[in-house]
Amino acid sequence: MSQTITLYVDGACKGNPGLGGWGAYIITETEEHKLCGGEPDTTNNRMELMAAIEGIAFCPMDAKLVLWTDSNYVKRGITEWIENWKKKNWKDVKNPDLWKRLDATCKNRDIDWHWIKGHAGHEGNEMADQLANLGVEKTLEQINNGTYTPTSKTDIEQTDTVDKKKIEKDWLLDDPFGFDFIESDEEDEVNGLEDSVTPKDTLEVHRADEPEVQQVAETQSSEISSTSTVQSTHPHIVITPATVHLQGPRQLILDTETTGFYFQDTDRIIEVGAIEMINRKLTGSSIHIYINPEKLVGDSENIHGISDDFLKDKPKYAEIAQVLFDYLKGSEIIAHNANFDMNFLNMEFKRSGFQALSEVCDVTDTLAMAKSKHPGQKNSLDALVRRYEIAQRDRTFHGALLDAEILSDVYLAMTGGQVSFDMDTLSSSFDQVTGQSIRAKIEVELPVIIASDEELEAHENWVKQFQEKHGEACLFAK
């Protein structure tokens, strides 16, 4: 009987693109293995893919693999999108070289792919993250001591780029204001999110404290949202409970994917994703559902990447309507071009015998907000991501939950405003009785720290090095 091996894989990137690393934490029935590596000029998504490739390749071909990644880009790419990419001969697909390598590495293997929230305290994921960052450090060390050896054509091209930048530990000597660390507009995921929510880091909304628990949640979806008290009994409804418990009005950042643009002309919803926010904080609660539209998706597959074959065993809207309605009702729905989503949701709920969702929810349209705030400019979700410098994720295909996560960042950026400093609160107060502003005098004695002779000498040496290297006086010179 073949063994079962558990893998946790993760990527990291210092800048996107920038110096990156990957890590794979492999747990067999008898031992553990920790792998890491990196590349000098790469992206977060490429490192996420490399982690999966290297981790899988390390394992025996006959082993059953249970793989956990905090990158929806990797998980959905290999399980949902890749067949369509092949049909289109990889046209307009980013990182096709690594996707082909991952596809070849997975061939004839038994792999269960799972998503896990990054930076949520899970031991396996945290170890993979540490390994990815170790890969960054080792790669930088190899570059600095001249021992880094490219292993592929892509690596060679990236090394040429890095040689021009001349990476040094004392980055101030070359780039006093950190301009080289400004991220480019390339659309890559953060874990974050990133992970760098990753991207990476971004908010990834599924969460379980143990792999066994999360696997049950993904297959049975019987979780209860602590804020909405909604329980799912359908195996294709994923409701994630809140990990942060707050009091206040619920806001749900929502997105849908459909078979077309016209709710009046038999087009249907095929995916719904929503994440919960209270008091401008994401609670971790979410709902995600794929739906059988009872018709062909047609050309819309080019937008969302969801195929008829994938949807054929998914529930019909009437089967999930009660659970979805209970989760959404009473909240403020926040959506980009909200009329589109609400028209489809109202139509679907009425068809299933419910009242219109707009009758039980307030609705905020971020597209209308953006047009008012930025008249005459592009206000698509991608344009707003660039304008507000939101950590970018790969959007080769649109996905409801992914777009909801991105929109949450955009909404917070658009509505953030200026936050007053605590010292303003300390220095003035407001008399509720007289309506008079009262300013209090605060006595603060600031310490004076004088540089030592050794520190002054080190500073002078550094200034001289800068002047010799650049042929001009340093800004910090006396």
N, C-alpha and C positions, 0 to 999 in steps of 0.2 A: 504494500500500500504506500503510495507516494506521500511525502511529508507536506505539511502546510507551513508556509513561510509568510510572515507579516512584514510589510515594508512601510516605512514612513519616509516620504521624499519631500524635499523643499529646495527652493532657490532663493538667492539674495543678490542684490545689485546696489552698488554705491553710486547712485546716479542712474538714469535710465534713458539712453545707454550709458554704460560706465563699467567699472571694474566689478566683476560678478563671480559668484561661487555657487556650487550645488552640494547638496548633502543627501545621503541615503542611510537610514538606520534600519538594519535588517535583523529580524529576530527569527531564528530557526527553533526547532524543538529542543536543541541542545546548547546553542550558543548565540552570541550576538556579533554583528559585524557593523563597523562604522566606516563609510566611504565618503570622501569629499574631493573636490577639485574646483577649478575655476578657469576663467578666461579674462584677458585684460580689457577687452572692449566689447561688451555684450549687452543683453537686455534681461530684465527679470523673467520674462516668458521663456527665453531661451534656456535660462538656468533651471527653471521649473521642468522643462522638457528633458534637459540633460540629466537631472536627478532621477527622473523616471527611467530613462534609457539605461543609465549606468546601474541603477538598482536592480532592474529586471534582468539585465545581462549577467549580473553577478550570480543569479540564482540558477539552480539546475533546471533543465528543460522539463523534467517530469514532475516538478513540484507544483502544488497548488498555491498561487500567490494571492494574498489579500493586501491590496495596496491602498494606502491612505495619502491623499494629497490635499493641500489647502488651496489649490489652484483649480477653480472651475474651468478655466481655459484649457487645462490639460485633460481634466476628467471628461468634460463634455466634448472636447475635440476628438478624443480617441473612442468614445462610446456613442456619440451621436452624429458628429459632423463629418468625420473623415471619409465615409463612403461617398458622400456628395462631392467632397473635394476631389476625390479620385475621378469621379465621372466628369468633372470639369477640367481634368488634367492640371489640378492645382492652381488654376487661374485665380489671381488676386488673393492668394493665401500667403500670409506671412509665415516665415520660418519653414518653408516646405522641406528643406534638407533635413531638419530635425524631426518633422512629422513623418517623413519617409523612414528615417532610422527607427523611430519609435514603433511604427507600424511593422517594420521587418523584425524588430526585437520581440514584439508581442506574438508574432506568427507561431501557431501550433502550441501556444501556451494557455493554461487555464488561469485566468486573472479575474479577480473580483475588484472592480474599481470603486473607491469610496471617497467622498469629500469630507473634510474635517475643517472646522474653523481654526484659522491660524491665530497664534498669540492668545490662546484662550486657556493656557495652563495645562494642556494635555501633554503628558510626559513624552510620548513618542514623537509628537509633532515638534515639541520644544527641542528635543534632541536633534531632529533633522534640521531645524533652524540653526542650532549651534554649529552643526557640521557645515552647513552652507556658508555661514560667516567665517568659519575656520578655513574653508576653501578660498574665500576672498583674501584672508590674511596670508595664506601660504602662497597664493599666486602673486600678490604684491611683493612678498619677500623674494620670490624667485626672479621677478622682473628687476628688482633693485640690485640683486647680486649677480644678474646676468645668466641665471641657470634655467630660465623659463624656456621650454621647448614646445613649439606648436605641434599639435597632433593631427591637424586636418587643414584642408585648404582654407576653410573659414577662419580658423585660428591664425593662419599666416596673414590673411588680409587684416585681421583685427590687430595683430602685432605691429604691422606697419603703421597703423593709426596710433597705437600707443607710443611707438618710438618717436613719432613727431611731437606728441604731447610731453614726453620725457617725465614720467612719473617719479617724483621724489618724495621722501618722507617729510621734508621741510617745505610744504606746499606754499607757505607764505613767500618764500624766496622767489617763486615764479608767478604767483597769482595772489597778491596781497588782499584783493577784495573778493576772492572766491568766485570770479566770473566763470571759470572753467567748470564749476559744479552746477551751473544752471541746466535743468533738464530740457531735453529736446521735445518736439511735438509728436514723436513717434508714439503710436497708440499701443501701449503694453499694459498689462495688468499690474498692479502694485505688489500681500500678504504680509496684501498690501501689506494686498493688499498690503503685506504687505503686506511691510510686506507688505514696509513697506508697502498693510494693508495694505503689506503687501501688498499691496498691494494687498503692491500687494496690500497689504493691507488695508484696506477698505473694509467696508463691513461685510464679512461673510456671515450669513445668518443661521446656518445649521450648526447645532452644537450638541455634543454628548460628552459625558465625563469619561466614559470608557468605550472602546471600540465595539464591544458586544452590544452596549446600549444604543449606540448610534446606528448599528446595523439593523436593530429592531425598528428604530425610528424610521429608517429609510425604506424598510420593506413593509412595515405594518402601519406606520404613521398614526399611532394612537396617542400622540402627545396632547397635552392640554395646555393652552395658553393661559398663563396666570392672570393676564390682564383682560382677556375676553371670555374666559371660561368656556371656550369652544373645544369640543373633543371630536377628533376625526375617527371614524370607524371604517373608512374606505382605504384600501391598501395603496391607492395612488394619490392620496392627499397627504402632503407633508406639512404639518403644523409644528413649529418649533416654539417651545415655551420661552418666556422672557428670562434672561439671566440677570437683568437689572430691574428691580421692582420700584416703580415710581408712582406718585400720585399726580393726577392732572388729566386734562383732555387728551384723548388718543388722536394721533395723526397717523395715517397709513399712507406711505409713499407707494404708489401702485403703478403697475404697467401690465398691459395685455399684449398677446400676439394673436393675430387673426388670419383667416384664409384670404382676406382681401380688405378693400377700403370701404365697402358699402354695406352697412348693417341692414339697410332696407332691401338689399338684393341677395338675400340668402347667404351672405358671408357669415361666418361663425367664429367664436373664440376658440383658440386651441391651447392657450397657456395663460395663466394668471399668476402674478407674483406680487406680494406686498410685504413691506417691512414696517414695524411699529416704531413710532417716535413719541416720547412724552417729555414735555419741558425741554425741547430741543436736544434730547438725548435718545439715541437708539437703544432700545431695551433688549435687543436680541431676538424678540418674538417676530415670527414671519409665517406666511402661508405660501405654498407653492403647489400648483396643480397643472398637470397636462390633461387635456380634454379631447375626446374623440368628436370631431365636428360633424360626423355623419355625412361628409362630402370630401372630395379630393382637395388637397391644399393648393394644387396648381402651381402657378408661377411664384406664389408667395413664399415658397420654400427657398427661393434665392435670397430672401430677406432674413428669415429666421432660422433656416437650416433644419427645420423640423419636417420629417418625411411622413408620408402616409403610412409606411410600414411601421414606423415608431409609434404612431398614434392609434394603430388598429386595436390594441388591447387596453387602451385608456378609457376611463369612464365617460359617459355622455353627461352633458351639462345638468340634466335633471337629477342625475345621481349624486352630484356634488353640490347642488344649489343650496340646500339647507345649511350645510356646514360653512360654505363660503359666505352666505348671507349673514349668518350669525357672527362670523368673524369680522365682517366689514361694517355692519350696521352700527349707527350711533357715533361713528368716527368722522374726522375730517379727512376726506380723500384728497391727496395731493398727486397730481399727474401732469405730465407734459403733453400739451394739446388734450386737455381733459375731456373736451366734448367727444373726441373719438372714443376714448375708453368708456366713458359713461353711457354713450349711445349704445354701444355693444352690450355693456353690462345690463342696462335697463331692458334692452330687447331680450337678452337671454333669461333674465329673471322673470319677466312677464310671461315669456313662453313656457316657463316651468311653473307658473301659477303663483308667483310672488309679486309684491308691489315693486315699483321702480326703485332702484337703489338710491337714486338722487332724492327720493322723498324721505329717506331715513338717514342721509349723510349730508354734511356740508362738503362743498367741492372747491378746491383751489387749483387754478390752472397756472402752472409755472411758465408756460409759453406766453400767456397774456402778461404775466408779471415781467418776463424778459423783454417783450416788445415795448412795454411802457418804460422800462428802465434803460433799454438800449434801442431807441427808435432808429429805423433805417439800417440796422445791422443784422447779420445772420444770427438767428436765435435757436438753431437746432440744438439738441442735447450735446452733440459733438462740439459745436461752436462754443457753447457755454463752458464745457469742460476745459477747452483751451483758454477761454477768456478769464476764467477764475482759477486757472492753474490747478485744476483738480488732478489728483493722481490718476493717470490714465490706465484703462484696461483694454484688452483686445476686444474689438467689436466686429470681428470678421462676420459674425452673424449676430443679430439682435436676440436677446433673451429677456423674458419678462422680469425675472428676479435680478439679473445683472443690471438691466436698465433702471430698475427701482433703486438698487444700491447706488448707482452713479447719480441718479436724480436726488437722492438724499443729500449727497455732498454738495450738489449744485444749489439745492434749495437753502441749505444752511449758509452757503457762501453769499447767495443773493439777499438773504434776509438778516445777515449777521449784524451789520452796522458797527458803530464804534462803541467799544466797551470802556466805561470810565475806570480809571485807576483807583486802587484802594486808597491812595493818599488824598484823592478828592473827597472821599467819604469821610476821612479823618479830619480834613481841614475845614469842612463846612457841614452844617446840619440845617434842618428846616424846622422852625417853630410852628407846630400844627395849630396853635391857638391864634397867634398874631399874624401868621403868614410871612414872618420876617426871616430872612436868611441870616444866620448867625455864623460868623467865622471865628474859629478857635485858633489860638496861637499854639504852635507845637514847637517845643524846644528839642532840637536834635543835635547832638554833639558828634560830628563825624571824625573818625580816627584818621590820622595822617601817617601813611606808611612810606618810609623813605627807602629807596633802593640801596642795597649794599654795594660795596666797591666791586665785588665779584660780578654782581648783576649788571652794573654799569659797564664793566669791561666786556662782558658777553654781548651786551647790546651794541656797543661800538664795533665789535668784531663782525656782528651780523650785518650792520649797516654798511661796513666796508665791503663785505662779500656781495651784498646786493648791488652796490655801485660798480664794483669790478665786473659783475656779470651783465648788468644792463647798460652800463656806460652813462648813467645819470644818477643824480642824487636821489636817495630814498625819501619818501614822504615823512618817514619817522626820524630823519636826521635832525639834529639840533639846528 
